[in-house]
Amino acid sequence: MGQVPRKVLADMHVPPALRRWAVRLALAFAVALAIAYAPGNSESQALHLRHQLDDARRETRELEAANARMAAEVEALRTDAQAIEARARNELGMVFPGEIVLRLEATP
């Protein structure tokens, strides 16, 4: 009849703070290592990116050369009468008065 009240420790299952933080730090370190050394083809990815960069540089050189050719052609059409005449004859089919033009088509 006279029960003695027992003292119950409610947080006996919680580890001490130092141990809890040590576990958290260890887990964070493990996650960081997993991310750093995750199985991936970082070397092949770098090689792929290097090839893309080389292709982009090659394409840039080709486009710069094409732009230079077009700029030279534009300048010639602005200043050179022979260039203007050649363009008019070839692309527009223009002729001088009194000229006779014979168009021959190649047979296969």
DSSP file (Angstrom, degrees, kcal/mol; ACC not computed):
  #  RESIDUE AA STRUCTURE BP1 BP2  ACC     N-H-->O    O-->H-N    N-H-->O    O-->H-N    TCO  KAPPA ALPHA  PHI   PSI    X-CA   Y-CA   Z-CA
    1    1 A M              0   0    0      0, 0.0     2,-1.3     0, 0.0     0, 0.0   0.000 360.0 360.0 360.0 -29.9    0.0    0.0    0.0
    2    2 A G        -     0   0    0      2,-0.0     2,-0.2     0, 0.0     0, 0.0  -0.699 360.0-170.1 -99.5  85.8    2.6    2.4    0.4
    3    3 A Q        -     0   0    0     -2,-1.3     0, 0.0     1,-0.1     0, 0.0  -0.533  19.1-131.6 -77.3 141.2    4.2    2.4   -3.0
    4    4 A V        -     0   0    0     -2,-0.2     2,-0.1     1,-0.0    -1,-0.1  -0.808  25.2-118.8 -92.2 125.5    7.4    4.3   -3.4
    5    5 A P        -     0   0    0      0, 0.0     2,-0.4     0, 0.0    -1,-0.0  -0.409  27.6-139.4 -65.1 135.5    7.4    6.7   -6.3
    6    6 A R        -     0   0    0     -2,-0.1     2,-0.6     1,-0.0    -3,-0.0  -0.758  10.4-124.8 -97.8 143.5   10.1    5.8   -8.8
    7    7 A K        -     0   0    0     -2,-0.4     2,-0.5     2,-0.0    -1,-0.0  -0.766  26.3-159.8 -87.3 121.9   12.1    8.4  -10.5
    8    8 A V        -     0   0    0     -2,-0.6     2,-0.8     3,-0.0     3,-0.1  -0.898   9.9-146.0-107.4 125.5   11.9    8.0  -14.3
    9    9 A L    >   -     0   0    0     -2,-0.5     3,-0.9     1,-0.2    -2,-0.0  -0.815  11.3-166.4 -90.4 112.6   14.6    9.5  -16.5
   10   10 A A  T 3  S+     0   0    0     -2,-0.8     3,-0.4     1,-0.3    -1,-0.2   0.794  81.4  46.0 -72.3 -29.5   12.7   10.5  -19.6
   11   11 A D  T 3   +     0   0    0      1,-0.2     3,-0.5     2,-0.1    -1,-0.3  -0.181  69.0 117.6-111.7  43.7   15.8   11.1  -21.8
   12   12 A M  S <  S+     0   0    0     -3,-0.9    -1,-0.2     1,-0.2    -2,-0.1   0.783  75.6  57.4 -73.3 -26.6   17.9    8.1  -21.0
   13   13 A H  S    S+     0   0    0     -3,-0.4    -1,-0.2     2,-0.1    -2,-0.1   0.621  86.4  91.2 -81.0 -12.1   17.7    7.0  -24.7
   14   14 A V  S    S-     0   0    0     -3,-0.5     3,-0.1     1,-0.1    -3,-0.0  -0.731  78.1-129.4 -87.0 124.1   19.2   10.3  -26.0
   15   15 A P        -     0   0    0      0, 0.0    -2,-0.1     0, 0.0    -1,-0.1  -0.262  37.0 -83.3 -68.1 159.8   23.0   10.1  -26.3
   16   16 A P     >  -     0   0    0      0, 0.0     4,-2.3     0, 0.0     5,-0.2  -0.217  42.0-109.7 -59.8 156.1   25.1   12.8  -24.8
   17   17 A A  H  > S+     0   0    0      1,-0.2     4,-2.5     2,-0.2     5,-0.2   0.866 115.9  53.5 -60.0 -40.4   25.6   15.9  -26.8
   18   18 A L  H  > S+     0   0    0      1,-0.2     4,-1.9     2,-0.2    -1,-0.2   0.914 111.2  45.6 -63.0 -42.2   29.3   15.2  -27.6
   19   19 A R  H  > S+     0   0    0      2,-0.2     4,-2.2     1,-0.2    -1,-0.2   0.902 111.5  52.7 -67.7 -40.3   28.5   11.8  -28.9
   20   20 A R  H  X S+     0   0    0     -4,-2.3     4,-2.1     1,-0.2    -2,-0.2   0.921 111.8  45.2 -61.3 -45.5   25.6   13.1  -31.0
   21   21 A W  H  X S+     0   0    0     -4,-2.5     4,-2.5     2,-0.2    -1,-0.2   0.837 110.1  55.0 -69.4 -32.4   27.7   15.8  -32.6
   22   22 A A  H  X S+     0   0    0     -4,-1.9     4,-2.4    -5,-0.2    -1,-0.2   0.912 109.2  47.5 -65.4 -41.1   30.5   13.3  -33.3
   23   23 A V  H  X S+     0   0    0     -4,-2.2     4,-2.5     2,-0.2    -2,-0.2   0.918 112.4  49.7 -65.4 -43.1   28.1   11.0  -35.1
   24   24 A R  H  X S+     0   0    0     -4,-2.1     4,-2.5     2,-0.2    -2,-0.2   0.920 111.6  48.3 -61.6 -43.6   26.7   14.0  -37.1
   25   25 A L  H  X S+     0   0    0     -4,-2.5     4,-2.4     2,-0.2    -1,-0.2   0.906 111.5  50.1 -63.6 -41.9   30.2   15.1  -38.0
   26   26 A A  H  X S+     0   0    0     -4,-2.4     4,-2.3     2,-0.2    -2,-0.2   0.906 111.9  48.0 -63.7 -41.6   31.2   11.6  -39.1
   27   27 A L  H  X S+     0   0    0     -4,-2.5     4,-2.5     2,-0.2    -2,-0.2   0.908 111.3  50.1 -65.6 -41.3   28.0   11.3  -41.2
   28   28 A A  H  X S+     0   0    0     -4,-2.5     4,-2.4     1,-0.2    -2,-0.2   0.904 111.3  49.2 -63.0 -40.3   28.7   14.6  -42.8
   29   29 A F  H  X S+     0   0    0     -4,-2.4     4,-2.3     2,-0.2    -2,-0.2   0.901 110.6  50.4 -65.3 -40.4   32.3   13.6  -43.6
   30   30 A A  H  X S+     0   0    0     -4,-2.3     4,-2.3     2,-0.2    -2,-0.2   0.904 111.1  48.6 -64.4 -41.2   31.1   10.3  -45.1
   31   31 A V  H  X S+     0   0    0     -4,-2.5     4,-2.3     2,-0.2    -2,-0.2   0.911 110.5  51.3 -65.2 -41.5   28.6   12.1  -47.3
   32   32 A A  H  X S+     0   0    0     -4,-2.4     4,-2.4     1,-0.2    -2,-0.2   0.909 111.3  47.6 -62.7 -41.9   31.3   14.6  -48.4
   33   33 A L  H  X S+     0   0    0     -4,-2.3     4,-2.6     2,-0.2    -1,-0.2   0.904 110.1  52.6 -64.4 -41.2   33.6   11.7  -49.3
   34   34 A A  H  < S+     0   0    0     -4,-2.3    -2,-0.2     1,-0.2    -1,-0.2   0.895 112.2  45.4 -62.5 -39.4   30.8    9.9  -51.2
   35   35 A I  H >< S+     0   0    0     -4,-2.3     3,-0.9     1,-0.2    -1,-0.2   0.907 114.1  48.5 -69.9 -40.7   30.1   13.1  -53.2
   36   36 A A  H 3< S+     0   0    0     -4,-2.4    -2,-0.2     1,-0.2    -1,-0.2   0.882 123.5  31.0 -67.8 -38.1   33.8   13.7  -53.9
   37   37 A Y  T 3< S+     0   0    0     -4,-2.6    -1,-0.2    -5,-0.2    -2,-0.2  -0.010  83.4 149.2-111.6  29.0   34.5   10.2  -55.0
   38   38 A A    <   -     0   0    0     -3,-0.9     2,-0.6     1,-0.1    -3,-0.1  -0.347  62.3 -97.3 -61.7 140.7   31.1    9.3  -56.5
   39   39 A P  S    S+     0   0    0      0, 0.0     2,-0.3     0, 0.0    -1,-0.1  -0.460  73.7 130.8 -64.7 114.2   31.5    6.8  -59.3
   40   40 A G        -     0   0    0     -2,-0.6     2,-1.3    -3,-0.1     3,-0.3  -0.981  67.1-110.9-158.9 159.5   31.4    9.0  -62.4
   41   41 A N     >  +     0   0    0     -2,-0.3     4,-2.8     1,-0.2     5,-0.2  -0.480  51.5 152.2 -95.5  64.1   33.4    9.4  -65.5
   42   42 A S  H  > S+     0   0    0     -2,-1.3     4,-2.2     1,-0.2    -1,-0.2   0.857  74.1  51.1 -64.5 -33.1   34.8   12.8  -64.6
   43   43 A E  H  > S+     0   0    0     -3,-0.3     4,-2.2     2,-0.2    -1,-0.2   0.924 112.8  44.0 -69.4 -43.7   37.8   12.1  -66.7
   44   44 A S  H  > S+     0   0    0      2,-0.2     4,-2.5     1,-0.2    -2,-0.2   0.850 112.9  53.3 -70.1 -31.6   35.7   11.2  -69.8
   45   45 A Q  H  X S+     0   0    0     -4,-2.8     4,-2.5     2,-0.2    -2,-0.2   0.911 109.2  48.5 -67.0 -40.8   33.5   14.1  -69.1
   46   46 A A  H  X S+     0   0    0     -4,-2.2     4,-2.2     2,-0.2    -2,-0.2   0.901 111.9  49.6 -64.0 -40.0   36.5   16.4  -69.1
   47   47 A L  H  X S+     0   0    0     -4,-2.2     4,-2.2     2,-0.2    -2,-0.2   0.907 110.4  50.5 -64.6 -41.4   37.7   14.9  -72.3
   48   48 A H  H  X S+     0   0    0     -4,-2.5     4,-2.3     1,-0.2    -2,-0.2   0.919 111.4  47.9 -62.0 -44.0   34.2   15.3  -73.9
   49   49 A L  H  X S+     0   0    0     -4,-2.5     4,-2.3     1,-0.2    -1,-0.2   0.871 109.3  53.7 -65.3 -36.2   34.2   19.0  -72.8
   50   50 A R  H  X S+     0   0    0     -4,-2.2     4,-2.4     2,-0.2    -1,-0.2   0.905 108.9  49.0 -64.2 -40.8   37.7   19.5  -74.2
   51   51 A H  H  X S+     0   0    0     -4,-2.2     4,-2.6     2,-0.2    -2,-0.2   0.901 110.3  51.2 -64.9 -40.2   36.5   18.0  -77.6
   52   52 A Q  H  X S+     0   0    0     -4,-2.3     4,-2.5     2,-0.2    -2,-0.2   0.909 110.1  49.5 -61.9 -40.7   33.5   20.4  -77.5
   53   53 A L  H  X S+     0   0    0     -4,-2.3     4,-2.4     2,-0.2    -2,-0.2   0.913 110.8  49.4 -64.9 -42.6   35.8   23.3  -76.9
   54   54 A D  H  X S+     0   0    0     -4,-2.4     4,-2.4     2,-0.2    -2,-0.2   0.914 111.7  49.2 -61.9 -42.5   38.1   22.3  -79.7
   55   55 A D  H  X S+     0   0    0     -4,-2.6     4,-2.6     1,-0.2    -2,-0.2   0.906 110.9  49.9 -63.1 -41.7   35.1   21.9  -82.1
   56   56 A A  H  X S+     0   0    0     -4,-2.5     4,-2.2     2,-0.2    -1,-0.2   0.898 111.2  48.6 -65.2 -39.6   33.8   25.4  -81.0
   57   57 A R  H  X S+     0   0    0     -4,-2.4     4,-2.3     2,-0.2    -2,-0.2   0.907 111.8  49.3 -65.9 -40.7   37.2   26.9  -81.7
   58   58 A R  H  X S+     0   0    0     -4,-2.4     4,-2.3     1,-0.2    -2,-0.2   0.929 111.9  48.4 -63.5 -44.5   37.5   25.3  -85.1
   59   59 A E  H  X S+     0   0    0     -4,-2.6     4,-2.5     1,-0.2    -1,-0.2   0.879 109.6  53.4 -63.2 -37.4   34.0   26.5  -86.0
   60   60 A T  H  X S+     0   0    0     -4,-2.2     4,-2.5     2,-0.2    -1,-0.2   0.921 108.8  48.8 -62.7 -44.2   34.9   30.0  -84.8
   61   61 A R  H  X S+     0   0    0     -4,-2.3     4,-2.2     2,-0.2    -2,-0.2   0.919 112.1  49.1 -61.8 -42.5   38.0   30.0  -87.1
   62   62 A E  H  X S+     0   0    0     -4,-2.3     4,-2.4     1,-0.2    -2,-0.2   0.912 112.5  47.5 -63.9 -42.1   35.9   28.8  -90.0
   63   63 A L  H  X S+     0   0    0     -4,-2.5     4,-2.6     2,-0.2    -1,-0.2   0.877 110.3  52.2 -67.9 -36.6   33.2   31.5  -89.4
   64   64 A E  H  X S+     0   0    0     -4,-2.5     4,-2.2     2,-0.2    -1,-0.2   0.902 110.6  48.5 -64.8 -39.4   35.8   34.2  -89.1
   65   65 A A  H  X S+     0   0    0     -4,-2.2     4,-2.3     2,-0.2    -2,-0.2   0.911 111.8  49.0 -65.7 -41.7   37.4   33.2  -92.4
   66   66 A A  H  X S+     0   0    0     -4,-2.4     4,-2.4     1,-0.2    -2,-0.2   0.903 111.0  50.5 -64.2 -40.4   33.9   33.2  -94.1
   67   67 A N  H  X S+     0   0    0     -4,-2.6     4,-2.5     1,-0.2    -1,-0.2   0.896 109.3  51.0 -63.1 -40.0   33.2   36.6  -92.6
   68   68 A A  H  X S+     0   0    0     -4,-2.2     4,-2.2     2,-0.2    -2,-0.2   0.909 110.2  49.4 -64.4 -41.2   36.5   37.9  -93.9
   69   69 A R  H  X S+     0   0    0     -4,-2.3     4,-2.2     1,-0.2    -2,-0.2   0.918 112.9  47.2 -62.8 -42.4   35.7   36.5  -97.4
   70   70 A M  H  X S+     0   0    0     -4,-2.4     4,-2.6     2,-0.2    -2,-0.2   0.888 110.3  51.8 -67.4 -38.2   32.3   38.2  -97.4
   71   71 A A  H  X S+     0   0    0     -4,-2.5     4,-2.4     2,-0.2    -1,-0.2   0.902 110.7  48.7 -64.3 -39.8   33.7   41.5  -96.2
   72   72 A A  H  X S+     0   0    0     -4,-2.2     4,-2.3     2,-0.2    -2,-0.2   0.896 111.8  49.8 -65.4 -39.3   36.3   41.4  -99.0
   73   73 A E  H  X S+     0   0    0     -4,-2.2     4,-2.3     2,-0.2    -2,-0.2   0.906 110.6  49.4 -66.2 -41.0   33.4   40.6 -101.5
   74   74 A V  H  X S+     0   0    0     -4,-2.6     4,-1.5     2,-0.2    -2,-0.2   0.927 111.5  49.1 -62.8 -44.7   31.3   43.5 -100.1
   75   75 A E  H  X S+     0   0    0     -4,-2.4     4,-1.6     1,-0.2     5,-0.3   0.900 110.7  50.6 -62.0 -40.2   34.3   45.9 -100.4
   76   76 A A  H  X S+     0   0    0     -4,-2.3     4,-3.2     1,-0.2     8,-0.3   0.901 108.7  51.5 -64.8 -40.0   34.9   44.7 -104.0
   77   77 A L  H  < S+     0   0    0     -4,-2.3    -1,-0.2     1,-0.2    -2,-0.2   0.771 111.2  49.3 -69.0 -23.9   31.2   45.2 -104.9
   78   78 A R  H  < S+     0   0    0     -4,-1.5    -1,-0.2    -5,-0.2    -2,-0.2   0.815 129.7  15.8 -79.6 -30.8   31.4   48.7 -103.5
   79   79 A T  H  < S+     0   0    0     -4,-1.6     2,-0.6    -5,-0.1    -2,-0.2   0.696 106.3  77.5-119.3 -24.7   34.6   49.7 -105.4
   80   80 A D     X  -     0   0    0     -4,-3.2     4,-1.8    -5,-0.3     5,-0.1  -0.823  50.5-164.8-104.5 117.5   35.4   47.3 -108.3
   81   81 A A  H  > S+     0   0    0     -2,-0.6     4,-2.5     1,-0.2     5,-0.2   0.854  91.4  55.8 -65.9 -35.5   33.5   47.7 -111.5
   82   82 A Q  H  > S+     0   0    0      2,-0.2     4,-2.5     1,-0.2    -1,-0.2   0.876 106.5  50.5 -66.4 -36.3   34.6   44.3 -112.8
   83   83 A A  H  > S+     0   0    0     -7,-0.3     4,-2.1     2,-0.2    -1,-0.2   0.893 111.0  49.0 -67.0 -39.0   33.3   42.6 -109.6
   84   84 A I  H  X S+     0   0    0     -4,-1.8     4,-2.4    -8,-0.3    -2,-0.2   0.926 112.6  47.8 -65.4 -43.5   29.9   44.4 -110.1
   85   85 A E  H  X S+     0   0    0     -4,-2.5     4,-2.5     1,-0.2     5,-0.2   0.918 111.1  50.3 -63.8 -43.6   29.8   43.3 -113.7
   86   86 A A  H  X S+     0   0    0     -4,-2.5     4,-2.6     1,-0.2     5,-0.3   0.906 112.1  47.6 -62.4 -41.2   30.7   39.7 -112.9
   87   87 A R  H  X>S+     0   0    0     -4,-2.1     4,-2.4     1,-0.2     5,-0.9   0.917 112.2  49.7 -65.5 -42.9   28.0   39.5 -110.3
   88   88 A A  H  X5S+     0   0    0     -4,-2.4     6,-2.1     1,-0.2     4,-0.7   0.894 115.4  43.2 -64.7 -39.8   25.4   41.1 -112.6
   89   89 A R  H  X5S+     0   0    0     -4,-2.5     4,-0.7     4,-0.2    -2,-0.2   0.940 120.6  39.0 -70.2 -47.7   26.2   38.7 -115.4
   90   90 A N  H  <5S+     0   0    0     -4,-2.6    -2,-0.2    -5,-0.2    -3,-0.2   0.919 129.2  24.5 -74.3 -44.7   26.4   35.5 -113.3
   91   91 A E  H  <5S+     0   0    0     -4,-2.4    -3,-0.2    -5,-0.3    -2,-0.1   0.817 132.5  32.5 -94.8 -31.8   23.6   36.0 -110.8
   92   92 A L  H  <<S-     0   0    0     -5,-0.9    -3,-0.2    -4,-0.7    -2,-0.1   0.561  94.4-129.0-103.7  -9.5   21.2   38.3 -112.6
   93   93 A G     <  +     0   0    0     -4,-0.7    -4,-0.2    -5,-0.3     2,-0.2   0.771  49.3 162.1  69.7  25.3   21.8   37.2 -116.2
   94   94 A M        -     0   0    0     -6,-2.1     2,-0.3    -9,-0.1    -1,-0.2  -0.493  14.9-176.6 -81.1 149.4   22.4   40.7 -117.3
   95   95 A V        -     0   0    0     -2,-0.2     3,-0.1     4,-0.1     6,-0.0  -0.937  29.7-102.5-138.1 160.5   24.1   41.5 -120.6
   96   96 A F    >   -     0   0    0     -2,-0.3     3,-1.9     1,-0.1     2,-0.0  -0.513  54.4 -84.6 -78.5 154.5   25.2   44.6 -122.4
   97   97 A P  T 3  S+     0   0    0      0, 0.0    -1,-0.1     0, 0.0     3,-0.1  -0.355 116.6  22.6 -60.0 135.9   23.1   45.8 -125.3
   98   98 A G  T 3  S+     0   0    0      1,-0.3     2,-0.2    -3,-0.1    -2,-0.0   0.315  92.5 126.6  90.7  -8.2   24.0   44.1 -128.5
   99   99 A E    <   -     0   0    0     -3,-1.9     2,-0.5     1,-0.0    -1,-0.3  -0.550  50.2-145.4 -81.7 148.2   25.5   41.0 -126.9
  100  100 A I        -     0   0    0     -2,-0.2     2,-0.5    -3,-0.1    -4,-0.0  -0.961  12.7-157.4-113.0 129.2   24.3   37.6 -127.8
  101  101 A V        -     0   0    0     -2,-0.5     2,-0.5     2,-0.0    -6,-0.0  -0.916   6.9-168.6-112.7 128.2   24.3   35.0 -124.9
  102  102 A L        -     0   0    0     -2,-0.5     2,-0.6     2,-0.0    -2,-0.0  -0.967   7.6-159.0-113.5 120.9   24.4   31.3 -125.5
  103  103 A R        -     0   0    0     -2,-0.5     2,-0.5     2,-0.0    -2,-0.0  -0.883   7.7-168.5-101.9 123.8   23.7   29.1 -122.6
  104  104 A L        -     0   0    0     -2,-0.6     2,-0.4     0, 0.0    -2,-0.0  -0.937   7.8-151.3-112.7 130.3   24.9   25.6 -122.8
  105  105 A E        -     0   0    0     -2,-0.5     2,-0.2     1,-0.0    -2,-0.0  -0.838  21.5-117.6-102.4 138.1   23.9   23.0 -120.3
  106  106 A A        -     0   0    0     -2,-0.4    -1,-0.0     1,-0.1     0, 0.0  -0.481  24.1-135.2 -73.0 139.2   26.1   20.1 -119.5
  107  107 A T              0   0    0     -2,-0.2    -1,-0.1     1,-0.1     0, 0.0  -0.717 360.0 360.0 -92.3 146.3   24.9   16.7 -120.4
  108  108 A P              0   0    0      0, 0.0    -1,-0.1     0, 0.0    -2,-0.0   0.517 360.0 360.0 -69.9 360.0   25.3   13.9 -117.8
